Amino acid sequence: MSEAESESRAGREEVWIEKYRPQTLDDVMGHENIVGRLKSYVSRNDLSHMLFSGPAGTGKTTCATAIARELYGDDWREHFLELNASDERGIDVVRDRIKNFARTSFGGVEYRIIFLDEADALTSDAQSALRRTMEQFSNNVRFILSCNYSSQIIDPIQSRCAVFRFSPLADDAVAEEIRNIAAEEDIELTEDGLDALVYAADGDMRKAINGLQAASVSGDTVDESAVYAITSTARPEEIRTMVQSALDGDFTASRATLDRLLTEEGIAGGDIIDQLHRSIWEFDIGDDAAVRVLERIGETDYRITRGANERVQLEAMLASLAQDE
Ligand SMILES: Nc1ncnc2c1ncn2[C@@H]1O[C@H](COP(=O)(O)OP(=O)(O)OP(=O)(O)O)[C@@H](O)[C@H]1O
């Protein structure tokens, strides 16, 4: 495909995560337990306030909109308000919008739904205010709060909500969805390309679908190389080589691999740590070495998230593994 063709193809296409967002609860992949519970709420038309917690791209927003579609049919948007709690305009704006939505008259439905994304971005004080707002309007509004970490949500809100814990999606659920989309879009997806997408996504369906769409822009065939380049993910074998060299006492070789990942492939230090952490038990290094590496990963991750220099921390980690040899 010529450059001009691929550009126009990219421009024409809608965003696949929206195009393929499941419309009904039955279309949601994985989460059988959660979907079963949600369907029984919908069939009784009896929603409680709900808290959806779990990692990004696993279907929290999707389940909330699917519930609204099933309850309200084509008019669902009139009865569903989506807000983001981390909106820079602050909790007051969020509260005003909630009040306006809850107060406006509406025909034919018993209650409307407010979906509040990133609820864990609210301070405890803001959550207390939100709790009062939830109580004030509980006659005609049901809240669905979404967050990554339920531990960041104050107890008085948690105890008023039915809590649903979304886990990272299983690899086979991600693979099935990606295969379906590739078939629908007439993309030739190689087996190693599919494996790479599933690996890079690590249970995040949004990441997998976005990766497929981005990789397909540069050609009709999506293979492993296209996926790793586009998703800024190191190949698992590169991570393995880097750690194995360090464990063998060859710091220079280990550092050279790290350098290639950071500089040539542009992978973020935090992502390298995440990949290392995920794959540690796949290395053939024995339990003792794995425990040592895990300890170092923990320290390095902590320092990087506290703002320390990624390269310095990663090199220090590899150096300490090489020294232990
Ligand atoms: N369980 C799933 N089944 C099918 N598709 C899914 C599923 N989860 C996510 N997706 C796809 O990924 C996209 C993003 O998912 P969604 O918006 O529901 O994520 P989320 O859990 O709300 O994430 P965040 O915490 O970042 O808001 C959806 O548009 C959909 O295409």
The ligand as an SDF file (V2000), in Angstrom:
LIG
                    3D

 31 33  0  0  0  0  0  0  0  0999 V2000
  -14.9600   -7.1970   28.1610 N   0  0  0  0  0  0  0  0  0  0  0  0
  -14.8940   -6.6290   26.9400 C   0  0  0  0  0  0  0  0  0  0  0  0
  -15.4400   -7.2300   25.8610 N   0  0  0  0  0  0  0  0  0  0  0  0
  -15.3530   -6.6800   24.6300 C   0  0  0  0  0  0  0  0  0  0  0  0
  -14.7510   -5.5040   24.3730 N   0  0  0  0  0  0  0  0  0  0  0  0
  -14.1990   -4.8550   25.4120 C   0  0  0  0  0  0  0  0  0  0  0  0
  -14.2530   -5.3770   26.7390 C   0  0  0  0  0  0  0  0  0  0  0  0
  -13.6180   -4.5270   27.5710 N   0  0  0  0  0  0  0  0  0  0  0  0
  -13.1890   -3.5200   26.8150 C   0  0  0  0  0  0  0  0  0  0  0  0
  -13.5280   -3.7040   25.5180 N   0  0  0  0  0  0  0  0  0  0  0  0
  -13.1800   -2.8380   24.3800 C   0  0  0  0  0  0  0  0  0  0  0  0
  -12.2660   -1.8410   24.8710 O   0  0  0  0  0  0  0  0  0  0  0  0
  -12.8250   -0.5300   24.7770 C   0  0  0  0  0  0  0  0  0  0  0  0
  -12.5710    0.1990   26.0830 C   0  0  0  0  0  0  0  0  0  0  0  0
  -13.2960   -0.4220   27.1370 O   0  0  0  0  0  0  0  0  0  0  0  0
  -13.9940    0.3720   28.3330 P   0  0  0  0  0  0  0  0  0  0  0  0
  -14.2070    1.8060   27.9240 O   0  0  0  0  0  0  0  0  0  0  0  0
  -15.2080   -0.3770   28.7350 O   0  0  0  0  0  0  0  0  0  0  0  0
  -12.8700    0.2760   29.4230 O   0  0  0  0  0  0  0  0  0  0  0  0
  -12.9100    0.6870   30.9590 P   0  0  0  0  0  0  0  0  0  0  0  0
  -12.7890   -0.5620   31.7650 O   0  0  0  0  0  0  0  0  0  0  0  0
  -14.0670    1.5800   31.2260 O   0  0  0  0  0  0  0  0  0  0  0  0
  -11.5180    1.4820   31.0710 O   0  0  0  0  0  0  0  0  0  0  0  0
  -11.1090    2.8140   31.8820 P   0  0  0  0  0  0  0  0  0  0  0  0
  -10.8670    2.3750   33.3120 O   0  0  0  0  0  0  0  0  0  0  0  0
   -9.8320    3.2360   31.2080 O   0  0  0  0  0  0  0  0  0  0  0  0
  -12.2180    3.8170   31.7130 O   0  0  0  0  0  0  0  0  0  0  0  0
  -14.3000   -0.7320   24.4660 C   0  0  0  0  0  0  0  0  0  0  0  0
  -14.7560    0.2710   23.6000 O   0  0  0  0  0  0  0  0  0  0  0  0
  -14.3520   -2.0830   23.8050 C   0  0  0  0  0  0  0  0  0  0  0  0
  -14.1420   -1.9170   22.4210 O   0  0  0  0  0  0  0  0  0  0  0  0
  1  2  1  0
  2  3  1  0
  2  7  2  0
  3  4  2  0
  4  5  1  0
  5  6  2  0
  6  7  1  0
  6 10  1  0
  7  8  1  0
  8  9  2  0
  9 10  1  0
 10 11  1  0
 11 12  1  0
 11 30  1  0
 12 13  1  0
 13 14  1  0
 13 28  1  0
 14 15  1  0
 15 16  1  0
 16 17  2  0
 16 18  1  0
 16 19  1  0
 19 20  1  0
 20 21  2  0
 20 22  1  0
 20 23  1  0
 23 24  1  0
 24 25  2  0
 24 26  1  0
 24 27  1  0
 28 29  1  0
 28 30  1  0
 30 31  1  0
M  END
$$$$
